[in-house]
Amino acid sequence: MHGDEHVIKFTEACYRENALQPDPRFAAAVQTAQRRIAPRALGGGAATIPSG
């Protein structure tokens, strides 16, 4: 499990939209978000992204 609340909410939104209008780009977007945002347990998340 990823653990970052932003990734979780994004995943839920993509799941809902995919149920209404199936599109493989939703799954691809979730996978990309999971790779790019560090899991919360490892000290990741939006609060730790360096600015500048």
C-alpha positions as CSV (number, residue, x, y, z in Angstrom):
1,M,0.0,0.0,0.0
2,H,1.3,3.4,-0.9
3,G,0.2,5.4,2.1
4,D,0.3,9.0,0.8
5,E,-3.2,10.5,1.1
6,H,-2.9,12.4,-2.2
7,V,-2.1,9.2,-4.1
8,I,-5.0,7.4,-2.4
9,K,-7.5,10.1,-3.3
10,F,-6.2,10.3,-6.8
11,T,-6.5,6.6,-7.2
12,E,-10.1,6.6,-5.9
13,A,-11.0,9.4,-8.3
14,C,-9.5,7.5,-11.2
15,Y,-11.3,4.3,-10.2
16,R,-14.6,6.1,-10.1
17,E,-14.1,7.8,-13.4
18,N,-13.0,4.6,-15.0
19,A,-16.2,2.9,-13.8
20,L,-18.2,5.6,-15.6
21,Q,-16.1,5.9,-18.7
22,P,-13.5,3.1,-19.1
23,D,-10.1,4.3,-20.3
24,P,-6.7,2.6,-19.8
25,R,-5.2,6.1,-19.2
26,F,-6.7,6.1,-15.7
27,A,-4.7,3.1,-14.7
28,A,-1.6,4.5,-16.3
29,A,-2.1,7.8,-14.4
30,V,-2.4,6.0,-11.1
31,Q,0.8,4.0,-11.7
32,T,2.7,7.2,-12.6
33,A,1.5,8.9,-9.4
34,Q,2.6,5.9,-7.3
35,R,6.0,6.0,-8.9
36,R,6.6,9.8,-8.7
37,I,5.3,10.4,-5.2
38,A,7.3,8.7,-2.4
39,P,5.3,6.6,0.0
40,R,4.4,8.3,3.3
41,A,6.1,5.6,5.3
42,L,9.4,6.5,3.7
43,G,9.0,10.2,4.5
44,G,7.6,11.1,1.2
45,G,4.5,13.1,0.1
46,A,3.8,16.6,-1.0
47,A,5.3,18.1,2.1
48,T,8.8,16.8,1.3
49,I,9.0,17.9,-2.4
50,P,11.9,20.4,-2.6
51,S,10.9,23.8,-3.9
52,G,13.2,25.2,-6.6
